[in-house]
């Protein structure tokens, strides 16, 4: 994934919207390189199971880095159709390729209206600069 | 200028402006109650945009597990098997809570320190280091880890080292952990005052202090330093009745529940064993 073509939440998740063979819109979700840099060393990751319903702005998983457990927030409403559970035992993959093999979940969108609340790359960069 | 002051001045961060902070001094209670109140205050901070610092104790020696720590691991520590157990909302490893000062800090996400997780650890730790110096104890901050990773990791938190921990020589005397949401940050931790029969391998300040430490005096000095370091203006308050009610419900529904305590926690080994031992560069 090219970070410049992704959408971003205020809680540092990235989103790429693709269409599955049935025509349904699927949001591929991960966490950004900036978030990983702030988290520093990852220790544990918990992701939702396939089938779980998620809501925009609500937690769908947790990540523990050294000394802190942080929630992962869904940027969209929908249902989890894929969960990258192999990451939980290979967190280095997440750190090495956060926009590729480090994707976290794929969510079938209930509707795509929530996408309008997400930021583009430039806006997200400004947020990161402000936070740092 | 003292080394600690210089260390604070060198932090890439402007210290926050004076902020009113609720100060709650609680009596000793059960593990479930203590974690429930911490969570209530964490939620409250997110809802109100205000800060709270809480000091509390444990009605009996209690084992707390880190959020992801497997329940089955407690079998590795026979000394604490008879202790009541609670799972924390924060990460890290197990702690036997007994002879200690225990604290929690709830910050709203809008507070300038909320996003600065490492600096928050440092400021709380430096305030403690300064306080310990008043008792003739030269403590230091763990800032990095460069020792070989151990497998398995020690069961107890105080047998591990992580940035932000406070040590005296090779003895870890204080540690903290955070739980973060989009609305607020909860940081809680403890200062080991003495050895517990439920964790005889872990000593505390009493083993290295030149004279006995009065916990209340240490607490008072720490609060004074926190006020200076974090800009807090203390507002002594008790829990409100709605907060107590929420804590009662939360303690029963979550922190006393086997679904949380026993079945929560990972079932697979960690993907990465974090650095265990330490080196440090910032002392007082």
Interface residues (C-beta under 8 A of the other chain):
Chain A: X10 X11 X38 X41 X42 X43 X44 X45 X46 X57 X59 X62 X64 X65 X66 X67 X68 X69 X70 X71 X73 X87 X88 X89 X90 X91 X92 X131
Chain B: X66 X67 X68 X89 X90 X91 X92 X115 X117 X121 X162 X163 X164 X176 X177 X178 X179 X180 X181 X182 X266 X268 X269 X270 X271 X272 X274 X275
